Structure formats: structure tokens, C-alpha cells
Amino acid sequence: MTLILKVLTSGSIRRPVSGLHSGGVLRIPGSNSLSKMPFIDLQTNLPSSSFSEDFVKKLSSTIAAALGKPEDRMNVVVKPGLPMLIAGSCSPCVMLSVAAIAVTDTADKNKEHSAKIFEFLTRELGLTEDRIVLQFHALEPHQVGKKGTVMSFL
């Protein structure tokens, strides 16, 4: 559901208003379900046999819950079997990147997300926390394209 406020202007007074789109419509960030499109990129040197379809669905579900995003908006890629090194060792490891709009923009939020994601990955993959590295990227609506435009206009 998109929350839209119609901004009315009077007479000849016209000032630019941040967030206004054509027609005097102000879209409130985060009010559109399409803006809820996290991108998850898991890279690992573990073999592809470690990643069933069930694992990918559980990863998606876990991160969606951690971020407070709908599962049907998740975008997940798992890249197994890569040559990788973390902390000077090529032992089994994972680098996971989370890019999302409005939920990865503070240290406090990412600390909470990190705890939940680490718990899942250590349990499901049998890795210790020192073999997992997470990256959080805060996206703005204009940085995500969908339906031939960007999220700012959807």
C-alpha cells in the first residue's frame, strides 16, 4: 500500500519541496511495499552440495524476519565453491552482503541483524563466527531499479 499525500499550493507561491514528484504528489519513503526489496549475496568456498533449495529458502526467511521485510520481496543469490580467504585462511568461510532500503542504515540496526544472521549461519553451516563476515549496505530508493524505473517513482 502506498501512502500518498497531495500537496496543495496557493496562488503564485511555488517553492521546491523535497520528495515531490510531478503533480504535487509526495511519496513517503518506505510506504510502498515495492521498496521492501533486500538483496542478499552469499559467497562461500563451501561446495554447492551444502546449499539445497531448502537452505536458500530458510536463509531468505531468516533474513526477511531479521530485517522486518516481506519474504516475497527478498532477492537471494548463493555463490558456492569460490576460492576464498578470510583472516589469512582458506578454511571454510562465508561472506554475506545485505543491501536494503531503510533498514541497514545504522550501527544499532545492523548489530541486531548481525546477531540473527550469525546465529542462522553458524547453526546451518556448522561454521564458527570467525569464519563468517557480513557487510551491510544502505540503499536509497533511487539506487534500485524495478519495472523500467527506480523505486523512488513506484
C-alpha positions in Angstrom: 0.0 0.0 0.0 1.4 3.4 -1.0 0.8 6.3 1.3 0.4 9.4 -0.8 -0.1 13.0 0.4 -1.4 15.6 -2.1 0.4 18.9 -1.5 -1.7 21.9 -2.3 -0.1 25.2 -3.4 -1.8 28.5 -3.3 -1.6 31.4 -5.7 1.8 32.3 -7.1 3.8 31.0 -4.2 5.8 28.0 -5.5 8.7 26.6 -3.7 10.5 23.3 -4.4 9.6 20.6 -1.8 11.9 17.7 -1.2 10.3 14.4 -2.2 7.7 15.9 -4.5 7.1 14.2 -7.8 5.2 15.6 -10.8 1.7 16.6 -9.9 2.5 17.7 -6.4 2.4 14.2 -5.0 4.7 13.4 -2.1 5.6 9.8 -1.7 6.6 8.7 1.8 9.7 6.5 1.8 9.1 3.0 3.0 5.3 3.3 2.4 5.4 1.3 -0.8 5.8 -2.5 -0.5 8.0 -2.4 -3.6 10.6 -0.5 -1.6 11.0 -3.6 0.5 13.4 -5.5 -1.7 16.5 -6.6 0.2 19.4 -8.1 -1.8 21.3 -10.9 -0.2 24.6 -12.2 -1.7 26.2 -15.1 0.0 29.7 -16.1 -1.3 31.5 -19.1 0.1 34.1 -21.7 -0.6 31.8 -24.4 0.6 30.7 -26.8 -2.1 27.3 -26.4 -3.9 26.1 -29.6 -2.2 26.0 -27.6 1.0 23.2 -25.4 -0.3 19.9 -27.1 -1.0 16.8 -25.2 -2.2 15.5 -25.6 1.4 18.6 -23.8 2.7 18.2 -20.9 0.4 14.5 -20.6 1.4 15.4 -20.7 5.1 18.2 -18.1 4.6 15.7 -15.8 2.8 13.1 -16.3 5.5 15.5 -15.7 8.4 16.9 -12.5 6.9 13.5 -11.3 5.9 12.4 -11.7 9.6 15.5 -10.1 10.9 15.1 -7.1 8.6 11.3 -6.9 9.1 10.8 -7.3 5.3 8.2 -9.4 3.5 9.6 -12.8 2.3 8.1 -12.3 -1.2 10.3 -9.3 -1.8 13.6 -11.0 -1.0 16.3 -11.4 -3.6 18.9 -14.0 -2.7 22.0 -15.3 -4.5 24.2 -18.1 -3.2 27.6 -18.4 -4.9 29.3 -21.6 -3.6 32.7 -23.2 -4.5 34.6 -19.9 -4.7 38.3 -19.6 -4.0 38.2 -17.5 -0.8 40.4 -16.3 2.1 39.2 -14.8 5.4 41.7 -13.8 8.1 44.6 -15.4 6.3 42.9 -18.8 6.0 41.2 -20.6 3.1 39.3 -22.8 5.6 35.5 -23.0 5.0 34.0 -19.5 5.2 31.2 -17.2 4.2 30.9 -13.6 3.2 27.4 -12.4 3.2 26.2 -9.0 1.9 22.9 -7.4 2.8 21.7 -4.4 0.8 18.3 -2.9 1.7 16.3 0.3 1.8 15.7 1.9 5.2 16.8 -1.0 7.5 20.6 -1.2 7.2 21.4 2.5 7.8 22.5 2.5 11.5 25.0 0.6 13.6 22.3 -0.3 16.1 20.1 -1.9 13.4 22.9 -3.8 11.9 24.1 -5.1 15.3 20.6 -6.7 15.7 20.6 -8.0 12.1 24.1 -9.4 12.5 23.3 -11.4 15.7 20.3 -13.1 14.0 22.1 -13.8 10.7 25.2 -15.2 12.5 23.0 -17.5 14.6 21.4 -18.9 11.5 24.7 -19.3 9.5 26.6 -20.9 12.4 23.8 -23.4 13.1 23.0 -24.3 9.5 26.5 -24.4 8.0 28.5 -25.5 11.1 30.9 -22.6 10.8 32.4 -20.7 13.7 31.7 -16.9 13.9 35.3 -16.1 13.0 34.7 -17.8 9.5 31.8 -15.5 8.7 31.9 -11.9 7.6 28.8 -9.7 7.0 28.5 -6.5 5.0 25.6 -4.1 5.3 24.8 -1.6 2.5 22.2 1.1 3.0 20.3 1.6 -0.3 18.3 4.7 -1.3 15.1 4.2 -3.4 16.8 5.8 -6.4 19.5 3.1 -6.4 17.1 0.2 -7.0 15.5 -0.3 -10.4 12.3 -2.1 -11.0 9.6 -2.2 -13.7 11.6 0.1 -16.0 12.1 2.9 -13.4 13.6 3.3 -9.9 11.9 2.7 -6.6 11.6 6.5 -6.0 8.8 6.6 -8.6 7.0 3.4 -7.7 
